[in-house]
Amino acid sequence: MDPDRLYLYTLVALAVSGAAAFVALLVIPAPYGRHERAGFGPTLPARAAWILQELPAPLVFAIVFARGEHAVQLVPLLLLALWQLHYLQRTFVFPLLMRVGAKGVPVTTVVLAILFNTANAACNAYAISHGALRHDAGWLADPRFAIGVAIFLAGWAINLQSDAILRRLRAPG
């Protein structure tokens, strides 16, 4: 199949599955964390589940990105670095620091998260490094690029701070 067509189909599938998940979660709370309950199949320990479900984001992104015709250009490399900054923290640092009890995460939830993270990473990497957009060095001088990077970094810092606050709300053990 033509990669551009696959990219388009994957974007549509992400949009449709996102809408379906939104509707489903209005009726059925996600069955993990404080909403954990029987009836959703086998579970994995929360920390392992988190790492497993997030792992496709940095890995798939790097693989798809590296195969792109623009993968060695400066702006795509900066975007790769921002993606990896976020997802390496989300995949490894966050779960290793989070305070978890004995609750588990249903395997079904983990599999759905793996599917989402795989498709999301592949689409984003493809858009950045395969020419869907032209990310030439001129972007570095564009104030919109600098503002976008600043907003990303501010959001990343807020996310780290929020994670720390949430960890302190949970009693040790």
C-alpha positions as CSV (number, residue, x, y, z in Angstrom):
1,M,0.0,0.0,0.0
2,D,1.1,3.5,-0.8
3,P,2.6,5.1,2.4
4,D,0.7,8.3,1.9
5,R,-2.6,6.4,1.7
6,L,-1.7,4.4,4.8
7,Y,-0.9,7.6,6.6
8,L,-4.3,9.0,5.7
9,Y,-6.2,5.8,6.6
10,T,-4.3,5.8,10.0
11,L,-5.3,9.4,10.7
12,V,-8.9,8.6,9.9
13,A,-8.8,5.5,12.1
14,L,-7.3,7.6,15.0
15,A,-10.1,10.2,14.7
16,V,-12.9,7.6,14.5
17,S,-11.5,5.5,17.4
18,G,-11.0,8.7,19.4
19,A,-14.7,9.6,18.9
20,A,-15.8,6.1,19.8
21,A,-13.6,6.0,22.9
22,F,-15.1,9.4,24.0
23,V,-18.6,8.1,23.7
24,A,-17.8,4.8,25.4
25,L,-16.0,6.5,28.3
26,L,-19.1,8.6,28.9
27,V,-20.9,5.4,29.9
28,I,-18.2,3.1,31.1
29,P,-15.3,4.4,33.3
30,A,-11.9,3.2,32.2
31,P,-11.4,0.1,34.3
32,Y,-8.1,0.9,36.0
33,G,-6.8,3.0,38.9
34,R,-9.6,4.0,41.2
35,H,-12.1,2.5,38.7
36,E,-10.6,-0.9,38.7
37,R,-13.2,-3.7,38.9
38,A,-13.7,-7.3,37.9
39,G,-15.1,-8.3,34.6
40,F,-12.5,-6.8,32.2
41,G,-10.2,-9.8,32.0
42,P,-6.7,-10.4,33.2
43,T,-4.6,-7.6,34.5
44,L,-1.0,-6.5,34.6
45,P,0.8,-4.7,37.4
46,A,0.3,-0.9,36.9
47,R,3.9,0.0,36.5
48,A,4.7,-2.7,34.0
49,A,1.4,-1.9,32.1
50,W,2.3,1.7,31.9
51,I,5.8,1.1,30.5
52,L,4.5,-1.5,28.0
53,Q,1.7,0.7,26.7
54,E,3.9,3.8,26.3
55,L,6.9,2.0,24.8
56,P,5.7,2.1,21.2
57,A,5.6,6.0,21.3
58,P,9.4,6.5,21.5
59,L,10.3,3.3,19.6
60,V,7.9,3.5,16.6
61,F,8.5,7.3,16.3
62,A,12.2,6.7,16.1
63,I,11.9,3.9,13.6
64,V,9.5,5.7,11.2
65,F,11.4,9.0,11.6
66,A,14.7,7.4,10.8
67,R,13.4,6.1,7.5
68,G,12.2,9.5,6.3
69,E,13.9,11.5,3.6
70,H,14.1,14.6,5.9
71,A,15.3,12.7,9.0
72,V,18.8,14.4,8.9
73,Q,17.5,17.9,8.7
74,L,17.8,20.2,11.7
75,V,14.1,21.1,12.3
76,P,12.9,17.5,12.1
77,L,15.7,16.5,14.4
78,L,14.6,19.2,16.9
79,L,11.0,17.9,16.7
80,L,12.3,14.3,17.2
81,A,14.1,15.6,20.3
82,L,11.0,17.2,21.7
83,W,8.9,14.0,21.1
84,Q,11.5,11.9,22.7
85,L,11.9,14.3,25.7
86,H,8.2,13.9,26.4
87,Y,7.8,10.2,25.7
88,L,11.0,8.9,27.3
89,Q,9.9,10.7,30.5
90,R,6.3,9.3,30.2
91,T,7.5,5.8,29.3
92,F,10.3,5.3,31.9
93,V,10.6,8.1,34.5
94,F,7.0,8.6,35.3
95,P,6.1,5.0,36.0
96,L,9.3,4.4,38.0
97,L,8.4,7.4,40.2
98,M,4.6,6.8,40.5
99,R,3.2,5.4,43.7
100,V,1.1,2.4,42.9
101,G,-0.8,0.0,45.0
102,A,-1.7,-3.5,44.2
103,K,-4.2,-2.5,41.6
104,G,-3.7,-3.8,38.1
105,V,-4.5,-2.6,34.6
106,P,-6.6,-4.8,32.3
107,V,-4.6,-6.3,29.4
108,T,-7.3,-5.1,27.0
109,T,-6.6,-1.5,28.2
110,V,-2.9,-2.0,27.6
111,V,-3.4,-3.5,24.2
112,L,-5.7,-0.5,23.2
113,A,-3.1,1.9,24.4
114,I,-0.3,0.1,22.5
115,L,-2.4,0.4,19.3
116,F,-3.0,4.1,19.9
117,N,0.6,4.9,20.7
118,T,1.8,2.9,17.7
119,A,-0.5,4.7,15.3
120,N,0.0,8.1,16.9
121,A,3.8,7.8,16.8
122,A,3.9,6.5,13.3
123,C,1.6,9.3,12.0
124,N,3.6,12.1,13.7
125,A,7.0,10.7,12.7
126,Y,5.8,10.3,9.1
127,A,4.5,13.8,8.9
128,I,7.7,15.2,10.3
129,S,10.3,13.2,8.4
130,H,8.7,12.0,5.2
131,G,7.9,15.2,3.5
132,A,4.2,15.7,4.4
133,L,5.4,19.1,5.6
134,R,8.6,20.8,4.6
135,H,10.5,21.6,7.7
136,D,13.4,23.5,6.3
137,A,15.9,25.6,8.4
138,G,13.7,28.7,7.8
139,W,11.4,27.5,10.5
140,L,14.0,28.3,13.1
141,A,13.7,32.0,12.3
142,D,9.9,31.9,12.3
143,P,8.4,33.3,15.6
144,R,5.6,30.7,15.4
145,F,8.2,27.9,15.7
146,A,9.8,29.5,18.7
147,I,6.4,30.2,20.3
148,G,5.4,26.6,19.6
149,V,8.6,25.2,21.2
150,A,8.1,27.5,24.2
151,I,4.5,26.4,24.6
152,F,5.6,22.8,24.4
153,L,8.3,23.2,27.0
154,A,6.0,25.1,29.3
155,G,3.4,22.3,29.0
156,W,6.1,19.7,29.6
157,A,7.3,21.5,32.7
158,I,3.7,21.9,34.0
159,N,3.1,18.2,33.3
160,L,6.2,17.3,35.4
161,Q,5.1,19.6,38.2
162,S,1.5,18.1,38.1
163,D,2.9,14.6,38.3
164,A,4.9,15.5,41.3
165,I,1.9,17.0,43.0
166,L,-0.2,13.9,42.3
167,R,2.5,11.7,43.7
168,R,2.6,13.6,46.9
169,L,-1.2,13.2,47.3
170,R,-0.9,9.4,47.4
171,A,0.3,8.1,50.7
172,P,3.5,5.9,50.4
173,G,2.6,2.2,49.9
